[in-house]
Amino acid sequence: MNVKPDTTSINPLWSRREALSSLVGGFSGMALWELLSRKNLLQAKANEAKNPLVEKPVHFAPKAKRVILIFMHGGPSQVDTFDYKPELQKRHGQPLPFAKPKVVFAKTGNLGRSPFKFQRYGRSGAWVSELFHEVGEVVDELCFLKGIHGSNSAHGGACMMLQTGSPNFVRPSMGSWVTYGLGTENDNLPGFITIDPRAHCGHRNWSSAFLPASYQGTPVRNFRIQDLKAADQVSKEEKARLDLLKGLNTIDFEEEGGVGELAAQIANFELAAKMQLEAPEILDLSEETRKTEDLYGIHDSKTSKFGRQCLLARRFAERGVRFIQVSHGYWDSHGNLKKEHQKLAKEVDRPIAGLITDLRQRGLLDDTLVIWGGEFGRTPCVQGNVNSEKAGRDHNPHGYTMWMAGGGVKPGFSFGGTDDFGWYAESGKVHLHDFHATLLHLLGLDHEKLTYHYEGRDFRLTDVFGRVVDEIIS
């Protein structure tokens, strides 16, 4: 089909002068647009420098608004918790029928069955160990990823890989990336809170690294934020010193053009002042009902501490904190796995189930993504005598289980799997880069677009890897 060009806007009687004038006007208009664009960009950067946690637009419609990461430091055993292996039970004491990884953390012997009973729970019929009976009662809210895998078998590198996307370089933590990408829903609180932080490599697991300092995790230890006072407890002298410091900083801020390290420092000082108005009330759990306290196991000496941590996570979540990290450990059971896993699971089982239930009852679970897991799993072959009560399991990053709940993932669903014994991920494999890409996607962020330019290159949480695991998204 031949289509004639539209010539209605062309004036054949234009003079040479008129044509040149039009071209010059076009070029000047383009230059003006370029100048205005640069001005707007600089203004946007200045505004963000003044308030780095300002709420930011997403790349596409999000499924979740916030994340609660329940981090099991040390690596719980998948074959003793959520990855039931009948073949492992049958072949107890026999050699592994295929090759072990070339690089291992410690020497292991023959296959060892789980000392814990498994049963099916819920409409989904998911297999759950007796260690997590309470979590089993809410299993239809969970989405299991049973083909999670990484490559680092040491705690330090594996913790860093899970939390930052890199096993050996200093990189921003995923909580910092999320806060950088989204900002916060509450100007009076940090965007990223870490409750009872613990892990190999310490603060790197909640650090903002080369991202601005405002995106770093704020630690809550012993249910306190260090040096935080309620607004009515700040003396007149302290207020006067802070006002003077703010005035001096503002002068320097304006002289340097409103961007840079000083801008971040001013923003942090201002956030600290705002936190005095709201954070002390959140940290005070006395207003909660006895029913809620019982839900989290707060009046049981074994579950009280972690129950309070999970309850605190809910309180921060409902007040608009983007990323809340709750840590527990130490699950590194090279020996005495039966005794140690029983003790550790007892401390967290009821509080975790209580958190899921409480979020659902309050209408928060739909847009809150809850994640459970450690830096790796453990081997099906044991350390020590397979028939001893003191037998343990070594580190295993090659195939293990994590789960998610709420926030746009399929409830009562299981994706992926390991081999018959639980050593290697085989089906539905999800690398930690894929895990990070999926987490960001659920929050409305494209992991390839969420970048930060530093030292001559663009960085991102997933580096140059990662795919969104669409199979688990509802």
C-alpha positions as CSV (number, residue, x, y, z in Angstrom):
1,M,0.0,0.0,0.0
2,N,1.4,3.4,-1.0
3,V,0.9,6.2,1.5
4,K,1.6,9.7,0.5
5,P,3.5,11.9,3.0
6,D,1.4,14.5,4.9
7,T,2.5,17.9,3.5
8,T,-0.1,20.1,5.1
9,S,2.4,21.5,7.6
10,I,5.0,22.4,5.0
11,N,4.8,26.0,3.6
12,P,6.4,26.0,0.1
13,L,6.4,29.8,0.1
14,W,8.8,30.0,3.1
15,S,11.7,32.4,2.5
16,R,15.3,31.4,3.1
17,R,15.4,33.8,6.1
18,E,12.2,32.2,7.6
19,A,13.7,28.7,7.2
20,L,17.0,29.7,8.9
21,S,15.1,31.4,11.7
22,S,13.0,28.3,12.2
23,L,16.1,26.1,12.4
24,V,17.9,28.5,14.8
25,G,14.8,28.5,17.0
26,G,14.8,24.7,16.9
27,F,18.4,24.5,18.0
28,S,18.0,27.1,20.7
29,G,14.9,25.3,21.9
30,M,16.8,22.1,22.1
31,A,19.6,23.8,24.0
32,L,17.0,25.3,26.4
33,W,15.4,21.9,26.9
34,E,18.9,20.4,27.7
35,L,19.7,23.1,30.2
36,L,16.3,22.7,31.9
37,S,16.7,18.9,32.0
38,R,20.1,19.3,33.7
39,K,18.7,21.8,36.1
40,N,15.8,19.5,37.0
41,L,18.3,16.6,37.4
42,L,20.5,18.6,39.7
43,Q,17.4,19.8,41.6
44,A,16.2,16.2,42.0
45,K,19.7,15.2,43.3
46,A,19.7,18.1,45.7
47,N,16.2,17.1,47.0
48,E,17.3,13.5,47.4
49,A,20.4,14.7,49.2
50,K,18.3,16.7,51.6
51,N,16.1,13.6,52.2
52,P,17.7,10.4,50.8
53,L,14.8,8.4,52.1
54,V,12.1,10.2,50.2
55,E,9.6,7.7,48.7
56,K,10.6,6.9,45.1
57,P,8.7,5.7,42.1
58,V,8.9,2.0,41.2
59,H,9.7,0.5,37.8
60,F,6.4,-1.3,37.7
61,A,3.4,-2.2,39.9
62,P,4.8,-4.0,43.0
63,K,3.4,-7.0,44.7
64,A,5.0,-6.1,48.1
65,K,5.8,-2.9,49.9
66,R,8.3,-4.2,52.5
67,V,10.4,-7.2,53.5
68,I,10.9,-9.1,56.8
69,L,14.0,-11.3,56.5
70,I,14.2,-14.0,59.2
71,F,17.9,-14.9,59.1
72,M,19.0,-18.3,60.6
73,H,22.7,-17.7,61.1
74,G,24.8,-20.8,60.8
75,G,22.8,-22.8,58.3
76,P,19.9,-25.0,59.4
77,S,19.7,-28.4,57.9
78,Q,17.2,-28.7,55.1
79,V,16.9,-32.5,55.3
80,D,15.9,-32.1,59.0
81,T,13.4,-29.3,58.6
82,F,11.5,-28.9,55.3
83,D,13.2,-31.2,52.7
84,Y,11.9,-34.7,53.5
85,K,14.1,-37.4,51.9
86,P,12.6,-41.0,52.2
87,E,15.7,-42.4,50.4
88,L,18.0,-40.8,53.0
89,Q,16.0,-42.7,55.7
90,K,16.3,-46.0,53.7
91,R,20.1,-45.7,53.0
92,H,21.2,-44.7,56.5
93,G,24.8,-45.7,57.0
94,Q,25.6,-46.3,53.3
95,P,28.0,-44.3,51.2
96,L,26.7,-41.5,49.0
97,P,26.2,-43.1,45.5
98,F,27.6,-40.2,43.6
99,A,30.6,-37.8,44.0
100,K,30.8,-35.3,46.7
101,P,31.9,-31.7,45.8
102,K,35.6,-31.2,45.2
103,V,35.7,-28.3,47.6
104,V,34.2,-29.0,51.1
105,F,34.4,-27.3,54.4
106,A,34.9,-30.5,56.5
107,K,35.2,-34.2,56.0
108,T,32.0,-36.2,56.0
109,G,31.3,-39.9,56.2
110,N,28.2,-41.9,55.1
111,L,24.6,-41.0,54.7
112,G,22.7,-40.3,57.9
113,R,18.9,-40.3,58.3
114,S,17.1,-37.4,60.0
115,P,16.5,-38.1,63.7
116,F,13.3,-36.1,63.4
117,K,9.8,-37.3,62.2
118,F,8.2,-35.6,59.2
119,Q,4.5,-35.3,58.5
120,R,2.3,-33.5,56.0
121,Y,0.5,-30.3,56.9
122,G,-2.3,-28.2,55.5
123,R,-4.2,-28.4,52.3
124,S,-0.9,-28.2,50.4
125,G,0.3,-31.4,52.1
126,A,3.8,-30.0,52.5
127,W,6.2,-32.2,54.5
128,V,7.5,-30.5,57.6
129,S,9.7,-31.8,60.4
130,E,8.5,-32.1,64.0
131,L,11.1,-29.3,64.7
132,F,8.7,-26.9,63.1
133,H,5.2,-28.1,64.2
134,E,3.9,-24.5,64.7
135,V,5.2,-23.4,61.3
136,G,3.6,-26.4,59.9
137,E,0.2,-25.1,61.0
138,V,0.7,-22.0,58.7
139,V,2.3,-24.0,55.9
140,D,-0.4,-23.0,53.4
141,E,0.9,-19.4,53.6
142,L,4.4,-20.5,52.6
143,C,6.1,-20.8,49.3
144,F,9.1,-23.1,49.4
145,L,12.2,-22.7,47.3
146,K,13.9,-26.1,47.5
147,G,16.5,-25.7,44.8
148,I,18.3,-22.7,46.3
149,H,22.1,-22.9,45.7
150,G,25.3,-20.9,45.9
151,S,28.9,-21.8,45.7
152,N,30.7,-20.7,48.9
153,S,30.9,-23.3,51.7
154,A,32.4,-20.9,54.3
155,H,30.2,-18.9,56.7
156,G,31.7,-15.6,55.9
157,G,31.5,-15.8,52.1
158,A,28.0,-17.5,52.2
159,C,26.6,-14.8,54.6
160,M,28.0,-12.1,52.3
161,M,26.6,-13.8,49.2
162,L,23.1,-14.0,50.7
163,Q,23.1,-10.5,52.2
164,T,25.0,-8.5,49.6
165,G,25.2,-10.6,46.4
166,S,29.0,-11.0,46.6
167,P,30.9,-13.6,48.6
168,N,34.2,-11.7,48.8
169,F,33.8,-8.0,48.0
170,V,32.4,-5.2,50.1
171,R,29.0,-4.5,48.6
172,P,25.8,-2.9,49.8
173,S,23.4,-5.2,51.6
174,M,20.1,-6.1,50.0
175,G,18.3,-4.1,52.7
176,S,20.3,-1.1,51.6
177,W,19.6,-1.7,47.9
178,V,15.9,-1.9,48.7
179,T,15.9,1.3,50.7
180,Y,17.9,3.0,48.0
181,G,15.5,1.9,45.4
182,L,12.2,2.7,47.2
183,G,12.9,5.1,50.0
184,T,10.7,4.9,53.1
185,E,7.0,5.2,53.8
186,N,7.7,6.9,57.2
187,D,10.0,9.9,57.4
188,N,10.4,9.5,61.1
189,L,12.1,6.1,60.9
190,P,15.0,4.5,59.1
191,G,14.2,2.6,55.9
192,F,16.2,-0.4,57.1
193,I,16.2,-1.9,60.6
194,T,18.3,-4.9,61.7
195,I,17.1,-6.6,65.0
196,D,19.8,-8.4,67.0
197,P,22.2,-8.4,64.1
198,R,24.6,-11.3,63.9
199,A,26.6,-13.0,61.1
200,H,30.1,-13.6,60.0
201,C,31.6,-10.5,58.5
202,G,29.6,-8.4,61.0
203,H,28.2,-5.1,59.9
204,R,28.9,-5.8,56.2
205,N,25.7,-7.8,56.2
206,W,23.6,-4.6,56.9
207,S,26.0,-2.0,55.5
208,S,25.3,0.4,52.7
209,A,29.0,0.1,51.5
210,F,29.4,2.7,48.8
211,L,25.7,3.7,48.8
212,P,25.0,6.9,50.8
213,A,25.1,6.3,54.6
214,S,21.3,6.9,54.9
215,Y,20.6,3.5,53.4
216,Q,22.6,1.5,56.0
217,G,20.8,-0.7,58.5
218,T,20.0,0.7,61.9
219,P,20.8,-1.9,64.6
220,V,18.4,-2.7,67.4
221,R,20.2,-4.5,70.1
222,N,18.6,-5.7,73.4
223,F,15.4,-3.9,72.1
224,R,17.2,-0.6,72.1
225,I,18.6,1.8,69.5
226,Q,21.9,3.1,70.8
227,D,21.8,6.6,72.2
228,L,18.2,7.1,71.2
229,K,16.1,9.1,73.7
230,A,12.5,10.1,73.7
231,A,11.9,13.7,72.6
232,D,10.9,14.8,76.1
233,Q,14.2,13.4,77.5
234,V,16.4,15.6,75.5
235,S,17.8,18.4,77.6
236,K,17.8,22.1,76.6
237,E,21.6,22.1,76.3
238,E,21.5,19.1,73.9
239,K,18.8,20.8,71.8
240,A,20.9,24.0,71.7
241,R,24.0,22.1,70.6
242,L,22.1,20.3,67.9
243,D,20.5,23.5,66.6
244,L,24.0,25.1,66.4
245,L,25.4,22.1,64.6
246,K,22.5,22.2,62.2
247,G,23.1,25.9,61.4
248,L,26.8,25.4,60.7
249,N,26.1,22.3,58.6
250,T,23.5,24.2,56.6
251,I,26.0,26.9,55.7
252,D,28.5,24.3,54.4
253,F,25.7,22.4,52.7
254,E,24.7,25.5,50.6
255,E,28.3,26.3,49.8
256,E,29.0,22.8,48.4
257,G,25.8,22.9,46.2
258,G,23.6,20.6,48.3
259,V,25.2,17.2,47.5
260,G,28.0,15.1,49.0
261,E,28.9,13.5,52.3
262,L,27.8,16.5,54.3
263,A,24.3,16.3,52.9
264,A,24.1,12.7,54.0
265,Q,25.3,13.6,57.5
266,I,22.7,16.4,57.8
267,A,20.0,13.9,56.7
268,N,21.1,11.4,59.3
269,F,21.1,14.0,62.0
270,E,17.6,15.1,61.0
271,L,16.4,11.5,60.9
272,A,17.8,10.9,64.4
273,A,15.8,13.8,65.7
274,K,12.6,12.5,64.1
275,M,13.2,9.0,65.5
276,Q,12.9,10.5,69.0
277,L,9.3,11.2,68.2
278,E,8.3,7.6,67.1
279,A,10.9,4.9,67.7
280,P,10.7,4.8,71.5
281,E,7.0,4.1,71.3
282,I,7.6,1.2,68.7
283,L,10.2,-0.3,71.0
284,D,7.8,-0.3,73.9
285,L,5.9,-3.6,73.7
286,S,3.8,-3.0,76.8
287,E,0.8,-1.8,74.8
288,E,0.3,-5.2,73.2
289,T,-2.5,-7.5,74.4
290,R,-1.9,-10.7,76.3
291,K,-3.4,-12.5,73.3
292,T,-0.8,-11.1,70.9
293,E,2.0,-11.8,73.4
294,D,0.9,-15.5,73.7
295,L,0.7,-15.7,69.9
296,Y,4.5,-14.9,69.7
297,G,5.3,-17.0,72.8
298,I,6.6,-14.0,74.8
299,H,5.6,-15.6,78.2
300,D,7.5,-18.8,77.5
301,S,11.2,-18.5,78.6
302,K,12.3,-20.5,75.6
303,T,10.6,-18.4,73.0
304,S,10.4,-15.0,74.8
305,K,13.4,-13.3,73.2
306,F,12.9,-14.3,69.6
307,G,9.1,-13.8,70.1
308,R,9.8,-10.2,71.1
309,Q,12.1,-9.7,68.0
310,C,9.4,-11.0,65.7
311,L,6.7,-8.8,67.3
312,L,9.1,-5.8,67.0
313,A,9.5,-6.7,63.3
314,R,5.7,-6.5,62.8
315,R,5.6,-3.2,64.6
316,F,8.2,-1.7,62.4
317,A,6.6,-3.2,59.3
318,E,3.2,-1.7,60.0
319,R,4.8,1.8,60.5
320,G,6.4,1.8,57.0
321,V,9.9,0.5,57.5
322,R,11.0,-1.0,54.1
323,F,13.4,-3.8,55.2
324,I,13.5,-5.5,58.6
325,Q,16.2,-8.1,59.3
326,V,15.6,-10.4,62.2
327,S,18.5,-12.7,63.1
328,H,18.9,-15.9,65.2
329,G,21.6,-18.5,65.6
330,Y,23.9,-20.3,65.8
331,W,22.7,-23.2,63.7
332,D,26.2,-24.5,62.8
333,S,25.6,-28.1,64.0
334,H,28.8,-30.0,63.0
335,G,28.1,-32.2,66.0
336,N,25.2,-32.8,68.3
337,L,22.8,-31.8,65.5
338,K,19.8,-33.5,67.1
339,K,20.2,-31.7,70.4
340,E,21.2,-28.3,69.0
341,H,18.5,-28.2,66.2
342,Q,15.9,-29.1,68.8
343,K,16.9,-26.3,71.0
344,L,17.2,-23.7,68.3
345,A,14.0,-24.7,66.5
346,K,12.1,-24.5,69.8
347,E,13.2,-20.9,70.2
348,V,11.9,-19.8,66.8
349,D,9.1,-22.1,65.8
350,R,6.2,-20.4,67.6
351,P,7.4,-16.8,67.1
352,I,7.7,-17.3,63.3
353,A,4.3,-18.9,63.1
354,G,2.9,-16.1,65.3
355,L,4.4,-13.5,63.0
356,I,2.8,-15.0,59.9
357,T,-0.6,-15.3,61.7
358,D,-0.4,-11.8,63.1
359,L,0.5,-10.3,59.7
360,R,-2.4,-12.1,58.1
361,Q,-4.9,-11.1,60.8
362,R,-3.9,-7.4,60.4
363,G,-4.1,-7.4,56.6
364,L,-0.3,-6.9,56.3
365,L,0.8,-10.2,54.8
366,D,-0.5,-9.4,51.3
367,D,2.0,-6.6,50.8
368,T,4.7,-7.8,53.2
369,L,7.2,-10.3,51.9
370,V,8.5,-12.6,54.7
371,I,11.7,-14.6,53.9
372,W,13.2,-17.5,56.0
373,G,16.6,-19.1,55.6
374,G,20.2,-19.3,56.4
375,E,23.4,-18.7,54.5
376,F,23.4,-22.4,53.3
377,G,22.0,-25.8,54.3
378,R,23.8,-28.9,55.5
379,T,25.0,-32.2,54.1
380,P,23.1,-35.5,54.1
381,C,26.3,-37.3,54.9
382,V,27.2,-36.9,58.6
383,Q,30.2,-35.9,60.6
384,G,31.0,-38.5,63.2
385,N,29.4,-41.9,63.8
386,V,26.1,-42.1,61.9
387,N,24.5,-44.0,64.8
388,S,25.7,-41.6,67.5
389,E,23.5,-39.0,69.2
390,K,26.4,-36.6,68.7
391,A,26.5,-36.9,64.9
392,G,26.4,-33.6,62.9
393,R,26.3,-32.3,59.4
394,D,28.7,-30.1,57.4
395,H,28.0,-27.0,55.4
396,N,26.1,-27.4,52.1
397,P,25.6,-24.5,49.7
398,H,24.8,-26.7,46.7
399,G,21.1,-27.4,47.4
400,Y,19.0,-26.2,50.3
401,T,15.6,-24.7,51.2
402,M,14.4,-21.2,51.9
403,W,10.8,-20.1,52.0
404,M,8.8,-16.9,51.4
405,A,5.3,-15.9,52.5
406,G,3.0,-13.1,51.5
407,G,4.1,-10.2,49.2
408,G,3.0,-11.7,45.9
409,V,4.3,-15.3,46.1
410,K,2.2,-18.4,45.6
411,P,0.9,-19.6,49.0
412,G,1.0,-23.3,49.7
413,F,3.4,-23.9,46.9
414,S,6.8,-25.7,46.5
415,F,9.2,-25.0,43.7
416,G,12.3,-26.9,42.8
417,G,14.1,-29.8,44.5
418,T,17.3,-31.5,45.4
419,D,18.5,-35.0,44.6
420,D,17.2,-38.1,46.5
421,F,19.5,-37.4,49.4
422,G,19.4,-33.5,49.6
423,W,22.9,-32.6,48.5
424,Y,22.6,-30.9,45.1
425,A,19.8,-28.7,43.6
426,E,18.4,-30.5,40.6
427,S,15.1,-29.2,39.5
428,G,13.8,-25.6,39.7
429,K,17.3,-24.4,40.6
430,V,17.4,-20.9,42.1
431,H,20.8,-19.3,42.4
432,L,21.1,-16.5,45.0
433,H,21.4,-14.0,42.2
434,D,18.0,-15.3,41.0
435,F,16.6,-15.0,44.6
436,H,17.7,-11.3,44.7
437,A,16.3,-10.6,41.3
438,T,12.9,-12.1,42.4
439,L,12.9,-10.2,45.7
440,L,13.4,-6.9,43.9
441,H,10.8,-7.7,41.2
442,L,8.2,-8.4,43.9
443,L,8.9,-4.9,45.2
444,G,8.4,-3.3,41.8
445,L,12.1,-2.9,41.0
446,D,13.9,-4.2,37.9
447,H,17.2,-5.7,39.1
448,E,18.9,-4.6,35.9
449,K,17.8,-1.0,36.2
450,L,18.5,-0.6,40.0
451,T,22.1,0.6,39.6
452,Y,24.6,2.9,41.3
453,H,27.5,4.4,39.6
454,Y,30.7,4.1,41.6
455,E,34.4,4.1,40.7
456,G,33.8,4.2,37.0
457,R,31.2,1.4,36.7
458,D,27.5,0.7,37.4
459,F,26.9,-1.7,40.3
460,R,23.7,-3.7,41.1
461,L,22.7,-6.3,43.7
462,T,22.7,-9.0,41.1
463,D,25.9,-7.9,39.4
464,V,25.6,-9.2,35.8
465,F,23.5,-12.2,36.7
466,G,20.1,-13.1,37.9
467,R,16.6,-14.1,36.5
468,V,13.2,-13.5,38.1
469,V,11.7,-16.7,39.2
470,D,8.3,-16.2,37.6
471,E,7.1,-19.6,38.6
472,I,6.6,-18.6,42.3
473,I,4.8,-15.3,41.7
474,S,1.1,-15.3,42.1
